[in-house]
Amino acid sequence: MAEANFRIRTLQLELTSLCNLRCPLCFSTTKEKSKLPPFFPFADLVSLLSTLPTEIETVNLYGKVGEPLLYSDIVAAVEETRKRFPQARLRISTNGTLLCDYLAEGLAASPLDTLFVALDGATKESYKKYRRGGNFKSVCKNIKAFSRLKKRCHKKLPRLMVQFIPMAHNLAETA
């Protein structure tokens, strides 16, 4: 059999299919979600990582379904991924609702490169139209606290990126 002549540049790992919000356009609100296991067992993750080439450039520890901060081993997953892919960009995208206390401290101290927080609204009103079940004030507080934590610890990484996807209900807030 001929050897494949391609490189994996980006790896996207869905660590959980569970989410604590009910965003209307999200895959996690569909019936298809129920076919997925709730969590990717940590031992299976470590095993999978050991089979992949170390030249991968970017690893996203999030997918299109679950909230990665619901994964109980998220900090360990970042650490294991870094061991396997020392040069890769490691990223997580979260809704930010669980980014508090021990999780914030663990992620700030981890070898994560970028933490995206999906806010998708500049006001409480537009936020709640899409991020159903979330709390705008709480997420903003978590973002600020994480930023302060990084400064206090003199950490440049992980970069904190707030994501705002323009939609009909929040388009006026992009100006």
Backbone as CSV, one residue per row, in Angstrom:
resi,resn,N_x,N_y,N_z,CA_x,CA_y,CA_z,C_x,C_y,C_z
1,MET,0.847,-1.185,0.000,0.000,0.000,0.000,0.890,1.245,0.000
2,ALA,0.537,2.232,-0.799,1.318,3.465,-0.882,1.101,4.309,0.374
3,GLU,2.168,4.964,0.783,2.088,5.821,1.970,1.400,7.134,1.596
4,ALA,0.534,7.630,2.477,-0.178,8.887,2.231,0.814,10.034,2.167
5,ASN,0.581,10.929,1.234,1.476,12.062,1.045,0.746,13.349,1.431
6,PHE,0.474,13.520,2.692,-0.175,14.729,3.191,0.266,14.976,4.623
7,ARG,0.024,16.204,5.057,0.345,16.586,6.434,-0.901,17.052,7.139
8,ILE,-1.046,16.647,8.383,-2.127,17.187,9.202,-1.599,18.492,9.782
9,ARG,-2.245,19.595,9.467,-1.802,20.896,9.977,-2.599,21.321,11.210
10,THR,-3.895,21.008,11.201,-4.764,21.412,12.307,-5.540,20.213,12.808
11,LEU,-5.587,20.092,14.110,-6.329,19.018,14.759,-7.400,19.670,15.621
12,GLN,-8.630,19.227,15.461,-9.730,19.748,16.267,-10.316,18.586,17.058
13,LEU,-10.296,18.700,18.375,-10.763,17.635,19.248,-11.965,18.107,20.062
14,GLU,-13.062,17.406,19.906,-14.278,17.684,20.680,-14.185,16.848,21.948
15,LEU,-13.895,17.483,23.078,-13.685,16.756,24.329,-14.976,16.425,25.059
16,THR,-16.032,17.164,24.758,-17.341,16.894,25.357,-18.440,17.320,24.388
17,SER,-19.547,16.629,24.464,-20.704,17.023,23.653,-21.729,17.770,24.499
18,LEU,-21.384,18.029,25.751,-22.301,18.723,26.653,-22.065,20.230,26.608
19,CYS,-23.128,20.981,26.794,-23.014,22.436,26.875,-24.004,22.940,27.920
20,ASN,-23.628,24.028,28.566,-24.493,24.598,29.599,-25.387,25.714,29.060
21,LEU,-25.280,26.021,27.763,-26.144,27.031,27.146,-27.001,26.387,26.058
22,ARG,-27.954,27.150,25.552,-28.864,26.672,24.515,-28.920,27.677,23.361
23,CYS,-27.794,27.920,22.748,-27.722,28.877,21.643,-28.502,28.321,20.448
24,PRO,-29.370,29.134,19.838,-30.298,28.624,18.834,-29.658,28.047,17.572
25,LEU,-28.519,28.529,17.148,-27.905,28.030,15.920,-26.844,26.971,16.175
26,CYS,-26.623,26.613,17.404,-25.544,25.704,17.768,-25.928,24.250,17.529
27,PHE,-24.961,23.479,17.085,-25.153,22.056,16.855,-25.570,21.331,18.134
28,SER,-25.156,21.836,19.284,-25.455,21.144,20.538,-26.941,21.164,20.884
29,THR,-27.717,21.984,20.199,-29.155,22.027,20.473,-29.941,21.107,19.542
30,THR,-29.256,20.392,18.640,-29.944,19.519,17.691,-30.058,18.098,18.225
31,LYS,-30.884,17.304,17.566,-31.058,15.901,17.949,-29.796,15.090,17.665
32,GLU,-29.010,15.497,16.691,-27.786,14.775,16.340,-26.823,14.722,17.525
33,LYS,-26.848,15.728,18.353,-25.952,15.800,19.509,-26.118,14.596,20.421
34,SER,-27.344,14.116,20.548,-27.605,13.012,21.467,-26.904,11.722,21.050
35,LYS,-26.420,11.639,19.816,-25.706,10.453,19.342,-24.245,10.456,19.778
36,LEU,-23.782,11.568,20.278,-22.380,11.682,20.679,-22.198,11.313,22.144
37,PRO,-21.045,10.718,22.486,-20.787,10.449,23.909,-20.590,11.771,24.646
38,PRO,-20.957,11.837,25.931,-20.846,13.108,26.648,-19.401,13.582,26.848
39,PHE,-18.468,12.650,27.040,-17.075,13.036,27.267,-16.133,12.097,26.520
40,PHE,-15.022,12.639,26.060,-13.947,11.854,25.468,-13.074,11.409,26.646
41,PRO,-13.026,10.125,26.942,-12.238,9.691,28.101,-10.786,10.165,28.007
42,PHE,-10.268,10.670,29.115,-8.921,11.240,29.127,-7.868,10.216,28.682
43,ALA,-7.987,8.987,29.124,-7.025,7.943,28.724,-7.054,7.736,27.208
44,ASP,-8.250,7.807,26.613,-8.364,7.669,25.158,-7.740,8.867,24.445
45,LEU,-7.886,10.050,25.039,-7.266,11.242,24.469,-5.745,11.082,24.439
46,VAL,-5.163,10.679,25.551,-3.716,10.489,25.633,-3.265,9.452,24.607
47,SER,-4.019,8.377,24.494,-3.698,7.326,23.525,-3.769,7.858,22.092
48,LEU,-4.816,8.593,21.779,-4.960,9.169,20.439,-3.806,10.119,20.124
49,LEU,-3.480,10.995,21.061,-2.404,11.956,20.834,-1.092,11.252,20.501
50,SER,-0.839,10.113,21.132,0.421,9.400,20.903,0.522,8.817,19.506
51,THR,-0.591,8.715,18.789,-0.578,8.144,17.441,-0.421,9.195,16.350
52,LEU,-0.482,10.446,16.715,-0.482,11.517,15.711,0.917,12.087,15.501
53,PRO,1.182,12.584,14.294,2.501,13.165,14.025,2.718,14.445,14.837
54,THR,3.921,14.631,15.321,4.224,15.778,16.191,4.310,17.100,15.420
55,GLU,4.257,17.066,14.103,4.388,18.289,13.296,3.092,19.082,13.167
56,ILE,2.034,18.656,13.812,0.763,19.388,13.741,0.998,20.818,14.223
57,GLU,0.459,21.782,13.495,0.718,23.200,13.769,-0.268,23.828,14.748
58,THR,-1.520,23.388,14.714,-2.562,23.968,15.568,-3.433,22.855,16.129
59,VAL,-3.702,22.927,17.431,-4.629,21.984,18.055,-5.715,22.790,18.743
60,ASN,-6.942,22.573,18.303,-8.112,23.207,18.905,-8.775,22.194,19.825
61,LEU,-8.766,22.476,21.118,-9.406,21.581,22.085,-10.860,22.017,22.280
62,TYR,-11.549,22.128,21.179,-12.968,22.460,21.142,-13.473,22.087,19.759
63,GLY,-14.772,21.941,19.648,-15.355,21.606,18.356,-16.559,22.462,18.082
64,LYS,-17.621,21.825,17.652,-18.829,22.552,17.284,-20.006,22.209,18.174
65,VAL,-19.764,21.434,19.220,-20.878,20.948,20.024,-20.780,21.366,21.477
66,GLY,-19.737,20.930,22.153,-19.678,21.055,23.596,-18.909,22.248,24.109
67,GLU,-19.128,22.526,25.378,-18.406,23.576,26.106,-17.172,22.924,26.733
68,PRO,-15.970,23.243,26.255,-14.768,22.547,26.736,-14.490,22.706,28.223
69,LEU,-14.988,23.763,28.855,-14.728,23.918,30.284,-15.601,22.999,31.141
70,LEU,-16.527,22.280,30.526,-17.270,21.236,31.236,-16.460,19.942,31.315
71,TYR,-15.403,19.854,30.530,-14.537,18.673,30.529,-13.674,18.730,31.780
72,SER,-13.849,17.784,32.668,-13.201,17.854,33.982,-11.672,17.816,33.907
73,ASP,-11.133,17.285,32.836,-9.676,17.192,32.686,-9.133,18.210,31.678
74,ILE,-9.780,19.345,31.539,-9.383,20.295,30.489,-7.951,20.791,30.674
75,VAL,-7.529,21.108,31.872,-6.158,21.596,32.083,-5.163,20.474,31.802
76,ALA,-5.458,19.275,32.264,-4.586,18.126,31.974,-4.550,17.846,30.473
77,ALA,-5.675,18.033,29.789,-5.714,17.834,28.336,-4.791,18.823,27.631
78,VAL,-4.793,20.074,28.087,-3.884,21.082,27.516,-2.439,20.648,27.753
79,GLU,-2.138,20.228,28.955,-0.761,19.837,29.297,-0.301,18.629,28.484
80,GLU,-1.155,17.616,28.352,-0.804,16.428,27.562,-0.630,16.778,26.089
81,THR,-1.497,17.648,25.592,-1.404,18.057,24.191,-0.102,18.806,23.941
82,ARG,0.279,19.656,24.863,1.541,20.387,24.724,2.735,19.430,24.716
83,LYS,2.698,18.401,25.570,3.795,17.422,25.589,3.957,16.762,24.220
84,ARG,2.841,16.434,23.602,2.892,15.736,22.307,3.223,16.674,21.161
85,PHE,2.741,17.903,21.236,2.927,18.876,20.153,3.582,20.140,20.707
86,PRO,4.878,20.085,20.998,5.530,21.213,21.673,5.530,22.512,20.867
87,GLN,5.433,22.429,19.551,5.472,23.639,18.714,4.091,24.124,18.276
88,ALA,3.068,23.344,18.528,1.723,23.675,18.029,1.099,24.827,18.799
89,ARG,0.208,25.536,18.118,-0.639,26.531,18.786,-1.780,25.758,19.430
90,LEU,-1.958,25.914,20.729,-3.038,25.236,21.458,-4.123,26.250,21.783
91,ARG,-5.351,25.922,21.395,-6.435,26.882,21.564,-7.687,26.229,22.134
92,ILE,-8.413,27.027,22.893,-9.725,26.630,23.426,-10.681,27.780,23.147
93,SER,-11.903,27.444,22.784,-12.966,28.430,22.640,-14.066,28.054,23.624
94,THR,-14.468,29.015,24.441,-15.439,28.780,25.500,-16.530,29.841,25.466
95,ASN,-17.652,29.543,26.082,-18.684,30.572,26.227,-18.404,31.466,27.440
96,GLY,-17.390,31.122,28.216,-16.933,31.968,29.317,-17.714,31.885,30.610
97,THR,-18.814,31.158,30.609,-19.639,31.113,31.818,-18.957,30.381,32.970
98,LEU,-18.056,29.450,32.653,-17.400,28.638,33.682,-15.956,29.077,33.938
99,LEU,-15.554,30.173,33.346,-14.169,30.650,33.456,-13.987,31.419,34.762
100,CYS,-13.957,30.680,35.852,-13.812,31.329,37.151,-12.938,30.474,38.062
101,ASP,-12.405,31.097,39.075,-11.642,30.454,40.136,-10.616,29.440,39.634
102,TYR,-10.789,28.171,40.020,-9.751,27.178,39.760,-9.539,26.946,38.263
103,LEU,-10.590,27.020,37.450,-10.410,26.830,36.011,-9.590,27.971,35.411
104,ALA,-9.900,29.182,35.809,-9.136,30.331,35.312,-7.675,30.214,35.725
105,GLU,-7.437,29.867,36.973,-6.061,29.716,37.458,-5.338,28.597,36.725
106,GLY,-6.013,27.477,36.544,-5.407,26.351,35.841,-5.076,26.678,34.402
107,LEU,-5.989,27.343,33.709,-5.746,27.697,32.310,-4.679,28.781,32.185
108,ALA,-4.666,29.728,33.109,-3.651,30.784,33.068,-2.257,30.203,33.284
109,ALA,-2.154,29.176,34.092,-0.860,28.552,34.374,-0.482,27.487,33.342
110,SER,-1.410,27.106,32.493,-1.189,26.021,31.537,-0.401,26.510,30.324
111,PRO,0.031,25.580,29.479,0.745,25.958,28.251,-0.190,26.301,27.086
112,LEU,-1.408,26.725,27.378,-2.362,27.139,26.356,-1.877,28.422,25.687
113,ASP,-2.070,28.524,24.368,-1.673,29.729,23.636,-2.786,30.767,23.538
114,THR,-4.010,30.299,23.261,-5.112,31.239,23.054,-6.388,30.715,23.694
115,LEU,-7.064,31.601,24.392,-8.377,31.305,24.954,-9.368,32.271,24.305
116,PHE,-10.260,31.718,23.489,-11.319,32.514,22.873,-12.538,32.462,23.794
117,VAL,-13.152,33.608,24.026,-14.410,33.654,24.768,-15.464,34.202,23.819
118,ALA,-16.468,33.381,23.532,-17.531,33.756,22.601,-18.580,34.572,23.350
119,LEU,-18.572,35.858,23.117,-19.503,36.748,23.804,-20.711,37.046,22.918
120,ASP,-20.473,37.380,21.669,-21.509,37.582,20.658,-22.587,38.590,21.032
121,GLY,-22.201,39.565,21.809,-23.110,40.652,22.151,-22.357,41.687,22.969
122,ALA,-22.621,42.948,22.710,-21.972,44.019,23.471,-22.881,44.566,24.555
123,THR,-24.104,44.053,24.600,-25.054,44.455,25.636,-25.730,43.215,26.205
124,LYS,-26.278,43.353,27.376,-26.999,42.255,28.018,-28.146,41.773,27.121
125,GLU,-28.807,42.711,26.483,-29.975,42.385,25.659,-29.595,41.542,24.451
126,SER,-28.563,41.954,23.716,-28.191,41.180,22.528,-27.537,39.854,22.917
127,TYR,-26.785,39.852,24.006,-26.150,38.627,24.483,-27.199,37.558,24.776
128,LYS,-28.236,37.917,25.503,-29.222,36.912,25.921,-30.083,36.412,24.760
129,LYS,-30.129,37.152,23.657,-30.876,36.671,22.493,-30.217,35.439,21.883
130,TYR,-28.904,35.369,21.965,-28.206,34.221,21.378,-27.663,33.257,22.429
131,ARG,-27.020,33.764,23.448,-26.390,32.924,24.474,-27.423,32.573,25.548
132,ARG,-28.414,31.791,25.150,-29.536,31.445,26.033,-29.072,30.590,27.204
133,GLY,-29.356,31.087,28.400,-28.943,30.410,29.616,-27.681,31.014,30.212
134,GLY,-27.052,31.918,29.475,-25.844,32.579,29.965,-26.168,33.863,30.700
135,ASN,-25.155,34.437,31.317,-25.314,35.675,32.061,-24.223,36.643,31.611
136,PHE,-24.618,37.677,30.876,-23.685,38.633,30.290,-22.759,39.250,31.336
137,LYS,-23.340,39.699,32.421,-22.553,40.350,33.475,-21.515,39.389,34.060
138,SER,-21.915,38.164,34.280,-21.016,37.152,34.839,-19.871,36.827,33.883
139,VAL,-20.177,36.676,32.596,-19.137,36.367,31.610,-18.159,37.551,31.497
140,CYS,-18.676,38.770,31.475,-17.790,39.949,31.429,-16.897,39.997,32.664
141,LYS,-17.461,39.661,33.818,-16.681,39.608,35.058,-15.587,38.547,34.949
142,ASN,-15.910,37.381,34.394,-14.934,36.315,34.222,-13.805,36.718,33.274
143,ILE,-14.155,37.413,32.197,-13.149,37.879,31.236,-12.194,38.851,31.925
144,LYS,-12.745,39.817,32.648,-11.910,40.803,33.346,-11.031,40.137,34.401
145,ALA,-11.605,39.197,35.150,-10.846,38.511,36.204,-9.710,37.687,35.597
146,PHE,-9.962,37.036,34.470,-8.917,36.248,33.821,-7.786,37.163,33.341
147,SER,-8.156,38.285,32.790,-7.154,39.253,32.334,-6.308,39.762,33.500
148,ARG,-6.966,40.097,34.605,-6.235,40.549,35.804,-5.325,39.449,36.349
149,LEU,-5.795,38.221,36.341,-5.007,37.081,36.813,-3.731,36.934,35.985
150,LYS,-3.851,37.037,34.683,-2.671,36.953,33.813,-1.677,38.073,34.137
151,LYS,-2.177,39.271,34.328,-1.291,40.402,34.657,-0.599,40.187,35.997
152,ARG,-1.369,39.746,36.976,-0.820,39.520,38.309,0.278,38.447,38.275
153,CYS,0.110,37.459,37.403,1.084,36.364,37.288,2.169,36.663,36.243
154,HIS,2.099,37.856,35.646,3.066,38.273,34.615,3.098,37.278,33.457
155,LYS,1.917,36.875,33.000,1.783,35.910,31.911,1.306,36.604,30.640
156,LYS,2.011,36.370,29.543,1.555,36.872,28.246,0.571,35.896,27.607
157,LEU,0.755,34.614,27.925,-0.105,33.573,27.374,-0.885,32.917,28.513
158,PRO,-2.066,32.434,28.231,-2.714,32.423,26.925,-3.268,33.803,26.542
159,ARG,-3.219,34.067,25.234,-3.865,35.282,24.740,-5.366,35.143,24.983
160,LEU,-5.982,36.210,25.380,-7.425,36.217,25.623,-8.080,36.954,24.467
161,MET,-8.905,36.256,23.718,-9.571,36.825,22.547,-11.079,36.746,22.755
162,VAL,-11.749,37.883,22.682,-13.205,37.889,22.802,-13.783,37.806,21.394
163,GLN,-14.633,36.814,21.191,-15.230,36.569,19.882,-16.608,37.211,19.821
164,PHE,-16.852,37.857,18.717,-18.138,38.510,18.487,-18.547,38.197,17.060
165,ILE,-19.519,37.321,16.883,-19.985,36.978,15.535,-21.166,37.883,15.198
166,PRO,-21.018,38.720,14.166,-22.125,39.597,13.780,-23.334,38.788,13.292
167,MET,-24.471,39.089,13.878,-25.757,38.465,13.492,-26.782,39.586,13.402
168,ALA,-27.939,39.277,12.890,-28.959,40.311,12.699,-29.245,41.081,13.979
169,HIS,-29.313,40.400,15.115,-29.699,41.062,16.375,-28.574,41.893,17.001
170,ASN,-27.323,41.723,16.582,-26.230,42.469,17.216,-25.408,43.293,16.228
171,LEU,-25.823,43.310,14.956,-25.056,43.987,13.921,-24.816,45.463,14.219
172,ALA,-25.787,46.127,14.806,-25.651,47.549,15.115,-24.546,47.792,16.149
173,GLU,-24.199,46.769,16.930,-23.167,46.905,17.964,-21.751,46.811,17.414
174,THR,-21.611,46.502,16.135,-20.278,46.357,15.555,-19.708,47.679,15.056
175,ALA,-20.520,48.695,15.001,-20.058,49.995,14.475,-19.234,50.760,15.487
